[in-house]
Amino acid sequence: MSPKEKLYGDIIDSLANRNISFALYRAPEEKSFHFLAQTTGHIRTFYDLKELNGEQGFVIAPFHSGSNKPIVLIQPDCLELEKLAATPCEPLNELDDAFEESNRDALKEEYTRKFHAFVQPLQEKEFDKLVLSRSTTLRREATFSPAAAFFRASKRYTHSYVYLCYTPQTGMWLGSTPEIILSGEQGSWSTTALAGTQSLQQGELPINWDSKNKKEQQLVASYIRRQLQTLHIQPTEKGPYAVRAGELAHLKTDFHFALRETNSLGDMLKLLHPTPAVCGLPKEKAYRFILSQEGYDRSYYSGFIGNLNPSGRTDLYVNLRCMHIGKERLTLYAGGGLLPTSKLADEWNETEKKLQTMLAITNN
């Protein structure tokens, strides 16, 4: 890190121990980062996306909200990092529950079992698509700095939205995500369909995409199109086209549209989240299936995160390629879309490559 980054890093790394809720983020293609913190008052929590109508702040929303996984809204009263100079303090007392570093063979065996449980109803045409995800845990080294990892990610993943945030309700999260769920200001808004994955070809975007990836992208795009049409929105579209996210490429379609009423963004988010890119189709049935069959809590992975401002600029991203930073461990998340034609080896390898996004920035 540069001397300035080191100074900022010391402050940032002290904030969670001081129980100060904050968000640090860098938008795609930007050179500098943004900071916000709430130093006074209670962090507001919600349990239904519609409750976000008319609200403003930095949102951290889970895949599935519940009593222990609320939608959290940071309402900042400090935008200058230097005002929160680092002070000596004791680390938070909370420890990670039953920490055990993940065993790769055991993870693969478990993933194999779940893969077959997910593919069978797809082949029986109960679903058009399902998303199967997994997590892996690493020991957090004593020298690991969340701020340093954020700065490494910002330099490495220039095309993605990179963030580091903490609240007492969510804990600390770090991520690098390429997928917008809702973005815009005044009358001009957009969302995206991002689905289909393959590796870069000698560092370049691939030209050819197989039928599985094209179908997966088509399903997500069709869903978003239909959801917008329920609000009588006829978007203009661009795509699908290939985009880069870390060392991977995805297919993307952009949807641009006008919104006359911006005080109901919570309604719009409820209409879109979770998209088939992280859930499946039919949406509600796939959502229930994942909650009952995936076998673990996704927490804030595959939720969404970012700034919500109905009277100004809103930029909300699906929380992909992320990790939860605990006192003793780092928990990394990845997933992939399954179709009836999906192959176990291909899907496992895809999650391995996606996990590398966060693994690559864990080392000093």
N, C-alpha and C positions, 0 to 999 in steps of 0.2 A: 504494500500500500504506500501511497505517497504520504508525506508528512501531514498534509491536510486530511487525507482519508484516515490516517492513524488517530489524529485528534478527534475527528468525528466518530470514529469507531469506538474509542474509549467511552465517549458519551453514550452512544447508542447501546453498547453492551451493558451499560449500567442501568438503563431505564427499566428493564423488566424487574431487576432486583429492587428497584425503588417503587415498583408497582405502578409505573406510569404507562398508560396506554398510548401507543404510537403507531404510525405507519410511515415507512420509508419506501419510496417507489421511483422507478424510472420508466417512462413510457417508451414504446418502440421507436427506435431511431434517434431518441434524444441523447444529448451528451451529458446533461446534468440531472441530478436527482431532486425529488421533492420530499419534504418532511412535514409531518403534522403530529401533534400530541394533544391529548386531553389531560390536563394536570389537576383539574378540580371537578367536583360533582361525580355523579354515578354514571357509568357507561349504560346506555339504554339498550334493552334487549327486546326482541319480538319473536313471535312464534308462527306468524303467518306473513307471507310476502306482501299481502295487501296492506298490512300495517305500515309499510314503507311509503305509502301514498303521501305526498307532500313533505316528506322528511328530507333532511340534508345532512351529509356527513360521509365518513369513510365506512363502507359496509363490508362485513365479513359474514357470509352466509354459508351454512353447511349444505351437504347433499340432502340431508333429511333433518329438519329441525325437531327438537324435542326438549324436554326439561333440562337435560344436561348439554344440549347442543343448540343454543339459541342463535337467532340472527342478531348480530352485534353491530351497533352504530357508534363509531367514535365521532364526537362532535368537538372539533379542535378549538383550543383556546391559546395554542402556541404553534407558530409556524417557523420559528427560528431555532435551529438546533443548538446554536451557541448559547442560548439563554438557559439551557439545561446542562450546565457544566457537570462533568462527572464528579461524583463524590464517593468516598469510601463507604461501602455498605456491605452487610452480610448477604450472602446469596439466599435466594428463596428456599425455604425449608422443604417444600414439596419434593418428593422423590418419585421417580417413575415406578409404576407398579410392576413387580415381578419381572425386572429387566432380564432379558436373555437375547443375545445376539442371534439373528436369524441363521438357520442352517439351510444352505441352498438346496440340498437334496430333499429335505423335508418340505421346503417351499414348493419345489417342483412337483413332488408327489401330491401335495394338497391342491395345487393348481390343476393338475391333471384330472383329479377327481371332480373338481368343480367345472372344469371345461366340459366334460362329458355330461354333467348334470344340466349345463346350459345349452349345449348343442342339441341334445335330444328333443326338447320342446320346439327348437327351431326347425329341426328336420320334420317334426310332426305338424309344422305350420301353425303352432300356437302363437308364435311371434315372428315378426319380420326381421328383427334385430334385437340383440341383447349385448350389453357391455359388461364384461367381466374384469374386475380390477383386483389388485392385491397390494400388500404392503410388505416392507422388509425393514428390519431394525439393525442399526449399527451402534457400536459403543461411541459415545461422544468423548473425544479426546480432550484432555485438560486444556490443550492449547487452542481448541476450536473457538473461533470468534464468529458469531452470527453476522456482525457488520462486515468483517473481512470477506465472508462468503458472499454477502450481498454485492460487494464491490467487484468480486471476481465474476459473479454471474452477470452483472451489468456490462462488463467489458467483453465477456464471452458470448452473450446472447443478445446481440444488438437489435435483432428483429422482434424480440418478445417483450412483454410487460414483466418487469422484474420488481419484486416487492419483498419487504421484510416487515412484519407487524406483530404486535403483542397487545393482548388485553387479558385481564385475569380470567375472563370467561373462556377464551379460546386457547390460551397459551401462546407460544411464539411459533410463527409460520414463516417460511421462506419459499418463494416460488418463482418460476419463469414460465409464463404461459403465452401462447400465441393466439388464443381464441377470445374474441369479443362476444359478450352476450347482449350488451346494449350500450350504445355510445351516441352522443350527440349534444346539441344545444339549440335553443330557439326552435325553428321549425324543421331542422335537418337532422335526421337520425339514421342509425344503421345497426344491423346485427349481421352475424356470419354463420354459415354452415361450414364446419371444419371436420372432415372425416376422411379416412383413407390414409394409410401410412406406409412409407418405405424409406430405406436409407438413401442418403445422397449418393450420387454416382461420381466418384472421384472428386468429391467436394462440390459438385454441381447438382442443380435440380434435375430429377429424372424427367424424361420426355414421355416414356411409355408407362401406362398404368393398367393393371390387370382388371378383369371384370369384377372381381370381389371388391376392390377398392372403389371402383366407379359406382358400383351398386350401393355401397355403404354411404358414399357422398350423396348420391341421388336421394336416398331415403331421408337423410337429415335435411337436405334442401327442400324436399317436398313437404316435410313436416312444418318447417318454418314458414314456408309460403302459405300453407293452409291456416296456420295459427294467425298470421297477420291478416289474412282475408276474413277471419271471424270478426275483426275490428273494422272491416271494410277498407283495409289498407291494401293498395295495389303497388307493391314495391318495384323499383327498377333493380335489375340484377346484373352482376358482373361475375363471370365464371361459369364452370369451375376452372381454376388454374392452380398451379403448384406453388407452394410457399415453403420457406425454410423455417424450421424451429429447432435450434441446436444443430445436431448432426442428422436430423431427420427431415423428411419432406411430407407435406400433407396436401390434400386437395381442399380448395377453399372457394366458396361462393359468397359474394357480398350482396347484402340487401339494403337498399337505401329507400327511405320513405319520409314523409312529413307527419308530424304530430301536432294537432291543434291544441290538445290538452296535455300539459306536462305534469300536472299534479297527480296523475294516476299512474306513475311509473311502476309502482308496486303491482298494479294489475297487469301491466305489460310483462313484468318479470315473472309473475306467476304463470302467465300464458306460455312463456318460453322455457322456464326452468323446471326440471332438468331437460335439456335438449336430448334428442336421440344420440348425440355424440358422446354422452356420458351415461345414458340410461338405456333406451331401446324403444321399440314400437311393437304393439300399441303402447303409448307412453304410460298410462296409469297402471295397466296390467304388468308391464315390464318393471316399473318402479316397485310395485309390491313384490314381484318375484325376486328382485335383487335384494330387497330388505330382508326377505325370508331365507334366501338361498345362498347369498354370497359369503355369509359366515363371519363377517367382521364389520366393524363400524368404520365407514369411510370418513367420518368426522367432517372436517372442512374441505377435504379433497373432493373435487368435482362439484363443489358449491360454486360461489362466485365472490369476487372481491373487487374493491375499487371505490372511486368517488361517485356519490349520488348527489345531484344538485338540479332539481327541477327548474330553477330559475337561472341556472348558469350552465356549466359544462358537466356532463355525466360520462364517465368511462368505467364500465364494469366488465370484468374478464372472468371467464370460467377458470376455476382454480385447478389447473393441470400442472404436471411436472413440479411437484411441491414436496416439502417435508415439514414435519412437526419437530421442533427443537425442544427436547426435554432436558432435564438437569443431567441425566446420565446417558441418554440415548437420542439418536436421530431416527425418525420413522419416515421412510420414503414411500411414495405411492405411485402406481402406474396402472393403466388399464388399456383395454382394446375392444373394439367392436367385433362381435361375432355374428356371422351369417351361417345358414345351413351348410355352406361349402367350406367353412373355416377349417384349417388344419392345426392340430395341437402344436407342432413344432414351430410353425410360423407365428402363432399367437404368443407363445411363451417367449420367443426371441424378440418379438416386438416390445413386450413389457420390459425385457432386459435392457433393450436399447433406450427406452424411455426413462428407466431408472438412472441411466448413465448421466442424464441431464443434471440431476442433483448430485450424484456421486462424484462427478468431475470437479465440483466446487467445494467438496468437504475437506480436501487436503490443502494444507498451507502452501 
